[in-house]
Amino acid sequence: MLVPEVMFVIWPKDRLTRFEVARVIGARALQIALGAPILVKAKQDRFDPTGLAEEEFKECMIPMTIKRTLPSREVVVVDIKTSIKNWLEDHHGKI
């Protein structure tokens, strides 16, 4: 019996998946909650780490690197600033 080759779809380096967006915002919110410097001007008077992380995302100020490990074990580094800009364009500025 022949086993067909499995075809993998490789996500473009300049695009984020919805899971990566959630992970980036959640990780950044945790950093802010633990005392990391805030990179945007706070618009509200109460402290909301998730809201601040979303604002940083919208302004492309997320200080992170995304590395994807492909099924071939190759590691791809994602350009986060371009990826965020593309995400915001594709989703009309919404997260």
N, C-alpha and C positions, 0 to 999 in steps of 0.2 A: 504494500500500500504506500503510495506516495503522499507525502505531507506537503501541502502547498506552502510556499514561502509567505511569511507574515509580512505585510506591508505596514510600516509605521508612518504615521503622519507626524512630521516634525513641525512644531509650531514656529512661526517666524520669530526671528530674534528681536524684531522691533514691535512686537505685540505682546500684551499680557493676557493670561487667562483670567477668568473671574476668580479662580481659586488663588492665583498669585496676588491679585488686587486685595482680596480679603486678608490674605496672610501679611501683606506689606502694611496695610492700615492697622491690623491688629498688633503686629510686632512694634510698629511705631507708637501706637497708643500705649503699649506696655512700657516702652522706653520713656515716654513723657510722664507716665504715672510714677515711674521710679526716679524721676528727677532729671532726665535728659533736657538739654536746652531746647527751647521752643523756637523754631525757625520762622514763624509767621507772627504777625501781630494778632493778639487775641481780640476777637470782636465782642465777646460776651464777658460779663463780670464774674461768672462762675467758672470753675475749673472743670473742663470736660476733655479728658485725654483723647477720646475717640473723635470728637468734633475737631479738635486741634489737628489730629493726624489726617483727617479728611481734608482740612484746609491746606495743610502742607502738601497733600497729594494733588489737590486742584492747582496749586501754584508750582508744582514740580520741584518741591524742596525736600524730597525724601532722601536722606543720606544713607542709602542702602545699595547693595549689589545683589542681583539675583543670578544664581547659578542653577542651570537645569542639567540634570544628569539624564542623558538619553538612554534608551534600551541597549545601545551599543557601548555603554559606559563612557561615552564621550561627554565631556562637560562643556556646556555652552554658557558664556557670560552674556546676560541680557543688558542692553543699553537702556537703563531705567528711565532716563529723562525723555528720550524719544518714545519709549513705550507708553509712558504716562500721557504724553501729548497725543499719541495715536488713540489711546483709550478714551480720552476726553473728547476727541473729535468724533470717534465712532459712536459714543454714547451721549452726544450733545451736552457735554459738561457735567453729566450726572455720574455718580459713583454707584 
